[in-house]
Amino acid sequence: MAKLYFRYSAMNSGKTTALIQAAFNYEERGMHPVVVKPAVDTKGGDNIVTRLGISRKVDVMLKPNDIVAERLDAEFEKQPFACVLVDEVQFITAAQAEEFFWYAVTKNVPILAYGLRADFSTTGFPGSTRMLELAHEVQELKTICRCGKKALFNGRKVNGEFVREGSQVEIDDQASVEYESLCADDYRKLVLKQTS
């Protein structure tokens, strides 16, 4: 039986780079991967883009009301695939996360999903939370804070200032929004403004 794999981390750990590498590895062996991206992620249009400047065309732009099996079966009819690679899984719905799980199980197709565990306020994303609950295998990809410690959280900056409020989803290619991976100590100091 194929499995659902969830690889999560704070921002800037190389999740998309790892996904593109996985796709390359399948293709190098003559197998076809299908790359999925939530349509809500407008950065890069119909491509996934890494901080390194590497990009890859997406096969499926998944909308919040899309049924995963219908979209994947339509792709399979075009060209049979060996695996499904899902980027920015935090932007899918909890129901879609469950649909990916059952697709892996019933169709015997491995699904590798990459995304953030929690948002800038440390609240879990519905898609990621469901992935953590269901995935056969969960792996944390690590990255570092400005101080060199392991980053756990994603600080959101608007016009260069850390903020604690706002909608859960703000794509970071917008002019005034950016994110920074932070350890717990720096998140407490810089975002929560707690010094003791």
Backbone bond lengths (Angstrom), bond angles and torsions (degrees), N, CA, C in turn:
res aa  C-N    CA-C-N  psi(-1)  N-CA   C-N-CA  omega(-1)  CA-C   N-CA-C  phi
1 M - - - 1.447 - - 1.524 109.70 -
2 A 1.317 115.86 133.97 1.464 120.98 176.48 1.520 109.60 -72.68
3 K 1.321 116.33 162.91 1.460 121.51 -174.90 1.522 111.81 -123.65
4 L 1.327 113.83 160.46 1.459 122.16 168.86 1.520 107.21 -99.11
5 Y 1.325 116.63 123.61 1.460 123.07 179.33 1.523 107.85 -110.91
6 F 1.323 116.47 132.51 1.466 120.31 176.17 1.506 108.76 -118.97
7 R 1.323 115.57 120.76 1.466 122.19 178.64 1.523 107.24 -115.19
8 Y 1.330 115.65 117.11 1.459 120.48 -173.16 1.522 110.60 -126.86
9 S 1.322 114.84 164.98 1.465 120.47 175.48 1.515 109.20 -176.17
10 A 1.333 114.06 179.33 1.463 120.04 166.77 1.529 106.82 -72.92
11 M 1.321 115.77 173.04 1.464 120.02 -178.88 1.529 111.03 -64.98
12 N 1.317 114.54 155.04 1.460 123.05 173.64 1.527 114.46 67.88
13 S 1.323 116.29 35.17 1.467 120.08 176.92 1.525 111.92 -100.93
14 G 1.319 117.66 -5.89 1.460 120.43 179.98 1.521 113.87 95.76
15 K 1.328 117.74 24.39 1.470 120.81 -179.41 1.524 111.54 -60.15
16 T 1.322 117.12 -49.28 1.461 120.34 -178.25 1.533 110.55 -67.83
17 T 1.311 116.94 -36.38 1.464 120.55 176.05 1.523 110.06 -61.02
18 A 1.336 116.75 -43.19 1.469 121.06 178.70 1.529 110.61 -63.76
19 L 1.332 117.17 -38.78 1.463 121.03 178.71 1.532 110.06 -63.53
20 I 1.314 116.81 -46.22 1.468 120.40 179.91 1.527 110.28 -63.35
21 Q 1.331 117.14 -37.49 1.466 120.26 177.01 1.519 111.03 -65.12
22 A 1.343 116.98 -41.18 1.470 120.31 177.57 1.527 110.45 -61.52
23 A 1.332 117.01 -43.32 1.464 120.84 178.17 1.532 110.37 -60.10
24 F 1.318 115.98 -44.07 1.461 120.78 178.93 1.523 110.58 -60.64
25 N 1.335 116.90 -43.61 1.466 120.79 -179.15 1.529 111.29 -60.51
26 Y 1.333 117.11 -43.21 1.467 119.68 176.99 1.520 110.84 -62.49
27 E 1.327 116.50 -47.22 1.466 120.01 -177.80 1.513 111.99 -64.56
28 E 1.319 117.19 -36.00 1.459 121.34 178.84 1.525 111.37 -60.96
29 R 1.323 115.89 -26.34 1.463 121.49 179.43 1.526 112.28 -98.29
30 G 1.338 116.24 13.62 1.449 120.98 175.79 1.517 114.62 79.31
31 M 1.323 117.17 16.00 1.462 121.06 179.83 1.526 110.03 -108.00
32 H 1.323 115.89 150.30 1.458 121.26 -176.87 1.530 110.76 -100.86
33 P 1.344 118.16 120.17 1.457 120.96 171.85 1.528 110.39 -95.24
34 V 1.315 116.97 151.46 1.464 121.65 172.87 1.516 107.51 -108.56
35 V 1.322 116.57 127.05 1.465 122.30 -179.59 1.531 108.71 -103.18
36 V 1.335 114.78 128.55 1.460 122.65 -177.53 1.519 108.97 -118.76
37 K 1.326 114.76 139.96 1.465 121.01 176.94 1.527 107.60 -138.70
38 P 1.339 117.77 136.28 1.465 119.32 174.93 1.526 110.58 -63.79
39 A 1.322 116.36 134.99 1.464 121.17 -178.12 1.524 112.27 -63.69
40 V 1.332 117.38 -24.20 1.466 120.70 179.81 1.533 111.11 -65.12
41 D 1.324 117.34 -23.04 1.459 121.47 177.78 1.523 108.55 -82.40
42 T 1.317 116.18 95.53 1.461 121.48 -175.50 1.529 113.47 -82.72
43 K 1.324 116.84 -11.89 1.470 119.35 -179.83 1.527 109.91 -64.03
44 G 1.301 116.56 124.74 1.458 121.14 178.87 1.514 114.45 85.71
45 G 1.326 117.66 0.80 1.458 119.99 -178.68 1.512 110.88 61.62
46 D 1.347 117.24 -124.37 1.461 120.17 179.99 1.531 111.98 -95.11
47 N 1.314 115.32 29.31 1.462 122.67 173.73 1.519 109.03 -123.42
48 I 1.332 115.91 153.55 1.453 119.38 165.48 1.521 105.53 -97.10
49 V 1.327 116.03 141.85 1.458 121.47 -172.71 1.521 109.47 -130.85
50 T 1.326 116.68 133.92 1.461 121.38 177.84 1.517 110.37 -97.67
51 R 1.330 115.34 163.89 1.462 120.31 174.58 1.520 111.22 -65.39
52 L 1.328 117.08 -21.64 1.465 121.67 178.83 1.525 112.34 -77.67
53 G 1.342 116.56 -8.16 1.448 120.66 -179.36 1.517 114.03 92.84
54 I 1.322 117.15 4.86 1.456 121.40 177.08 1.522 108.09 -85.18
55 S 1.321 116.35 139.71 1.458 119.20 178.50 1.523 109.83 -136.86
56 R 1.313 114.43 163.78 1.458 120.86 178.99 1.520 108.88 -149.99
57 K 1.306 115.51 138.58 1.466 121.58 177.13 1.529 109.64 -65.92
58 V 1.318 114.69 142.76 1.461 121.96 179.75 1.527 108.31 -95.32
59 D 1.322 116.73 142.38 1.462 121.50 177.16 1.529 111.56 -86.31
60 V 1.334 116.94 -36.66 1.458 121.57 -176.88 1.520 109.39 -131.65
61 M 1.323 115.87 122.84 1.469 122.08 170.81 1.533 105.67 -97.33
62 L 1.319 116.84 104.65 1.462 122.67 -171.51 1.524 111.05 -87.30
63 K 1.321 115.99 118.34 1.463 121.59 177.54 1.528 109.45 -87.14
64 P 1.342 117.63 156.34 1.472 120.28 -176.95 1.525 114.74 -57.79
65 N 1.328 118.10 -27.57 1.460 119.82 -179.23 1.532 112.93 -97.36
66 D 1.325 117.66 3.20 1.469 120.90 178.81 1.525 110.46 -71.88
67 I 1.329 114.97 146.00 1.465 121.37 173.03 1.520 106.85 -95.13
68 V 1.317 115.67 121.33 1.467 121.87 -172.88 1.525 111.92 -54.89
69 A 1.323 117.87 -49.70 1.468 120.69 -176.35 1.521 111.42 -60.47
70 E 1.328 117.56 -39.08 1.466 119.90 179.50 1.519 111.10 -63.96
71 R 1.330 116.60 -44.39 1.475 120.19 -179.56 1.525 111.29 -66.46
72 L 1.341 116.87 -42.87 1.464 119.71 -178.49 1.528 111.32 -71.38
73 D 1.318 117.84 -40.13 1.466 119.83 177.81 1.525 111.05 -61.42
74 A 1.333 117.07 -37.92 1.470 120.70 177.48 1.526 110.50 -63.11
75 E 1.335 117.18 -38.78 1.471 120.59 177.12 1.523 110.67 -67.42
76 F 1.336 116.53 -39.99 1.466 120.92 -178.90 1.527 111.05 -63.31
77 E 1.333 115.99 -35.26 1.468 119.78 177.62 1.526 111.20 -64.90
78 K 1.345 116.35 -34.82 1.475 120.02 177.56 1.521 110.23 -69.09
79 Q 1.348 115.41 -46.46 1.464 121.35 -179.66 1.524 108.36 -158.75
80 P 1.334 117.41 121.91 1.467 119.46 177.91 1.533 110.65 -57.01
81 F 1.329 116.07 141.74 1.468 120.19 -177.87 1.523 111.50 -124.43
82 A 1.324 114.21 156.31 1.465 121.52 -176.65 1.517 113.11 -95.89
83 C 1.340 117.14 -21.19 1.456 120.71 -179.81 1.519 109.19 -160.94
84 V 1.334 114.13 166.18 1.460 121.42 175.51 1.521 107.32 -121.12
85 L 1.331 116.29 130.50 1.464 122.77 179.27 1.523 107.65 -117.20
86 V 1.332 116.70 121.55 1.461 121.51 -175.12 1.525 109.02 -115.51
87 D 1.321 116.50 120.88 1.464 121.64 177.97 1.526 109.42 -97.96
88 E 1.331 116.23 154.27 1.473 123.29 175.05 1.536 111.66 52.49
89 V 1.326 114.96 47.47 1.465 121.12 -174.92 1.529 112.48 -62.82
90 Q 1.324 117.13 -17.56 1.470 118.96 177.73 1.523 111.98 -62.60
91 F 1.321 117.53 -19.07 1.457 120.89 -177.81 1.527 113.91 -92.46
92 I 1.330 118.14 -2.25 1.464 118.92 175.09 1.528 108.48 -85.37
93 T 1.318 116.33 167.90 1.465 120.23 177.93 1.520 109.94 -83.14
94 A 1.329 115.81 162.50 1.466 120.45 175.69 1.522 110.46 -60.03
95 A 1.330 116.43 -39.28 1.468 120.44 179.08 1.527 110.68 -62.88
96 Q 1.332 117.50 -40.19 1.463 120.20 178.71 1.521 111.24 -67.01
97 A 1.334 117.88 -36.72 1.465 120.50 176.13 1.523 109.88 -59.14
98 E 1.319 116.01 -42.95 1.463 120.21 178.07 1.523 110.88 -65.93
99 E 1.324 116.73 -39.02 1.458 120.38 177.49 1.530 111.17 -61.98
100 F 1.324 118.45 -39.60 1.466 120.76 175.85 1.525 110.72 -61.15
101 F 1.326 116.75 -42.16 1.468 120.64 178.45 1.529 110.26 -57.67
102 W 1.330 116.46 -51.45 1.465 119.67 -176.65 1.519 111.44 -68.70
103 Y 1.315 118.20 -29.82 1.468 120.61 176.65 1.528 109.62 -64.05
104 A 1.322 116.55 -45.59 1.473 120.13 178.02 1.524 110.57 -58.07
105 V 1.324 116.44 -44.03 1.458 121.68 -176.17 1.530 111.75 -70.51
106 T 1.324 117.21 -48.39 1.466 119.70 -172.80 1.525 113.13 -81.70
107 K 1.329 118.20 -29.32 1.466 121.21 -178.25 1.525 112.72 -99.25
108 N 1.332 115.72 -5.73 1.468 121.63 -179.95 1.530 111.73 57.50
109 V 1.336 114.68 45.32 1.456 121.89 179.22 1.533 108.06 -121.56
110 P 1.340 118.39 122.01 1.457 118.63 177.83 1.530 111.56 -65.57
111 I 1.319 115.33 139.27 1.461 121.48 177.97 1.516 107.98 -123.75
112 L 1.326 115.78 122.55 1.458 122.66 177.93 1.518 107.45 -109.83
113 A 1.329 115.77 114.94 1.464 121.91 -176.56 1.521 109.35 -112.90
114 Y 1.320 115.83 135.99 1.461 122.19 -177.44 1.525 109.18 -124.31
115 G 1.334 116.85 136.45 1.458 117.94 177.63 1.507 113.93 -179.30
116 L 1.315 114.29 -179.75 1.457 122.03 176.81 1.518 109.57 -82.22
117 R 1.309 116.55 147.60 1.464 121.28 175.72 1.519 110.29 -80.68
118 A 1.344 116.75 -43.21 1.462 121.23 -173.79 1.523 110.73 -139.95
119 D 1.324 115.30 160.89 1.459 121.31 -178.93 1.524 111.60 -86.81
120 F 1.324 116.40 -170.77 1.467 122.48 -176.29 1.528 113.00 -66.61
121 S 1.342 117.04 -16.41 1.466 120.15 178.25 1.525 111.32 -102.22
122 T 1.306 117.39 12.28 1.469 127.20 -178.96 1.523 112.97 69.49
123 T 1.312 117.57 18.67 1.461 122.38 177.11 1.522 109.19 -92.97
124 G 1.322 116.78 135.24 1.457 120.58 -179.79 1.515 112.22 -65.61
125 F 1.326 115.79 141.60 1.458 121.14 171.50 1.530 108.21 -76.34
126 P 1.326 119.25 140.34 1.468 120.14 -178.96 1.537 113.68 -55.11
127 G 1.332 118.03 -43.96 1.462 120.18 179.26 1.513 112.56 -63.96
128 S 1.324 116.61 -43.50 1.463 120.82 -179.76 1.524 111.65 -68.20
129 T 1.321 116.45 -40.89 1.466 119.96 179.51 1.527 110.17 -60.49
130 R 1.336 116.14 -43.06 1.471 118.81 179.27 1.519 110.75 -67.47
131 M 1.335 117.48 -35.79 1.462 120.41 175.47 1.532 110.90 -60.97
132 L 1.330 116.88 -43.73 1.465 120.59 178.66 1.527 111.21 -61.37
133 E 1.315 116.47 -34.00 1.463 121.11 -178.91 1.527 112.42 -75.51
134 L 1.330 117.87 -31.30 1.462 121.05 -170.35 1.522 116.44 -109.66
135 A 1.309 118.32 -28.66 1.465 120.42 -170.89 1.528 111.53 -56.77
136 H 1.320 114.78 140.26 1.458 120.04 175.68 1.526 110.84 -64.15
137 E 1.333 114.95 -38.30 1.461 120.26 179.50 1.527 109.13 -135.52
138 V 1.329 115.84 133.86 1.456 122.97 178.99 1.524 107.75 -120.99
139 Q 1.321 115.74 131.83 1.461 120.46 -179.95 1.516 109.74 -133.87
140 E 1.313 116.09 132.38 1.457 120.62 174.87 1.521 109.26 -90.96
141 L 1.330 115.99 127.92 1.453 121.61 171.79 1.528 106.17 -95.81
142 K 1.295 117.24 134.94 1.460 119.93 -171.94 1.522 112.49 -102.14
143 T 1.320 114.24 150.46 1.458 121.87 173.19 1.523 107.24 -144.71
144 I 1.329 116.40 174.07 1.460 119.30 -174.51 1.527 112.31 -117.43
145 C 1.307 113.35 154.82 1.461 124.24 176.05 1.531 108.90 -82.65
146 R 1.301 116.89 171.31 1.471 122.42 176.01 1.517 112.64 -58.58
147 C 1.357 116.47 -24.98 1.471 120.80 -178.80 1.525 112.50 -90.19
148 G 1.328 117.51 -6.76 1.456 121.42 179.84 1.519 114.08 99.09
149 K 1.332 118.54 -10.68 1.461 121.29 177.12 1.530 109.50 -77.53
150 K 1.330 115.03 166.04 1.460 120.25 177.05 1.528 109.85 -64.00
151 A 1.331 116.17 128.55 1.465 121.34 177.83 1.520 109.71 -82.18
152 L 1.319 115.47 135.95 1.468 122.56 177.92 1.515 112.64 -115.69
153 F 1.336 116.30 -29.38 1.452 121.83 -169.62 1.526 111.55 -119.99
154 N 1.341 114.79 164.15 1.455 122.22 177.95 1.519 108.17 -115.66
155 G 1.319 117.45 108.66 1.456 120.34 176.07 1.514 109.93 -84.71
156 R 1.335 116.26 135.02 1.470 120.50 177.33 1.520 108.83 -100.83
157 K 1.336 114.74 132.60 1.453 120.77 175.36 1.527 108.56 -114.24
158 V 1.308 115.88 135.22 1.453 122.21 172.08 1.520 106.42 -119.32
159 N 1.318 116.42 122.40 1.466 122.24 -175.03 1.528 111.34 53.03
160 G 1.342 116.08 39.19 1.460 121.79 175.58 1.524 115.78 82.63
161 E 1.325 118.56 -1.01 1.468 122.37 -178.64 1.528 110.30 -113.79
162 F 1.344 115.99 135.15 1.458 119.44 176.78 1.522 110.00 -65.15
163 V 1.335 115.88 140.24 1.461 121.76 179.71 1.522 109.55 -125.74
164 R 1.337 115.29 156.75 1.459 121.13 179.42 1.519 112.40 -114.61
165 E 1.325 117.34 -8.23 1.456 120.90 -177.46 1.518 110.42 -126.31
166 G 1.324 114.77 157.94 1.448 121.39 178.87 1.510 109.94 141.12
167 S 1.327 116.51 174.14 1.461 119.61 179.98 1.527 109.67 -68.89
168 Q 1.320 115.65 154.23 1.458 119.77 -176.47 1.523 111.77 -62.44
169 V 1.310 117.41 -35.76 1.467 121.00 -176.83 1.523 110.26 -110.92
170 E 1.305 115.85 116.57 1.469 124.71 170.69 1.522 105.44 -138.48
171 I 1.294 117.58 113.40 1.464 122.04 -176.63 1.523 109.07 -73.10
172 D 1.332 116.34 136.88 1.459 120.58 -170.28 1.515 115.60 -82.00
173 D 1.319 118.79 9.89 1.465 117.79 173.36 1.520 110.85 -93.88
174 Q 1.339 116.04 0.74 1.456 119.56 175.15 1.522 107.99 -73.69
175 A 1.306 117.55 146.75 1.463 122.94 -169.08 1.528 114.31 -55.08
176 S 1.315 118.67 -40.33 1.456 119.32 -172.17 1.527 114.15 -100.01
177 V 1.340 119.05 -1.30 1.457 122.19 -175.34 1.523 110.85 -111.31
178 E 1.332 115.46 130.95 1.462 121.19 173.24 1.525 108.40 -146.26
179 Y 1.322 115.74 165.04 1.457 121.14 -176.95 1.522 110.01 -128.05
180 E 1.325 114.83 154.00 1.459 120.61 176.24 1.519 108.82 -140.02
181 S 1.333 115.95 130.78 1.459 121.43 176.44 1.520 108.82 -74.41
182 L 1.339 115.96 132.27 1.459 120.72 -175.26 1.525 111.52 -133.86
183 C 1.330 116.29 146.79 1.455 121.04 170.53 1.532 107.94 -75.02
184 A 1.327 116.81 171.64 1.468 120.34 -178.61 1.529 111.44 -61.98
185 D 1.330 118.04 -41.34 1.471 120.92 -179.15 1.529 111.24 -62.57
186 D 1.321 117.21 -47.85 1.458 119.36 -178.20 1.531 111.81 -71.55
187 Y 1.323 117.53 -31.64 1.467 119.41 175.39 1.532 109.37 -63.17
188 R 1.330 115.72 -43.59 1.462 120.76 179.75 1.529 110.70 -61.90
189 K 1.323 116.92 -43.04 1.470 120.77 -177.59 1.524 112.60 -75.36
190 L 1.343 116.62 -47.50 1.465 120.22 -171.67 1.529 113.95 -84.54
191 V 1.318 117.05 -36.37 1.462 119.88 -176.10 1.527 111.04 -97.31
192 L 1.338 116.58 -49.26 1.455 120.06 -178.86 1.530 113.01 -81.60
193 K 1.348 116.05 -12.26 1.470 123.06 179.63 1.538 112.11 58.67
194 Q 1.333 115.32 38.39 1.467 120.92 177.26 1.538 108.01 -106.43
195 T 1.301 116.43 126.55 1.461 119.97 -177.63 1.519 114.14 -110.43
196 S 1.312 116.93 -10.08 1.477 118.08 -179.85 1.504 111.35 -126.77
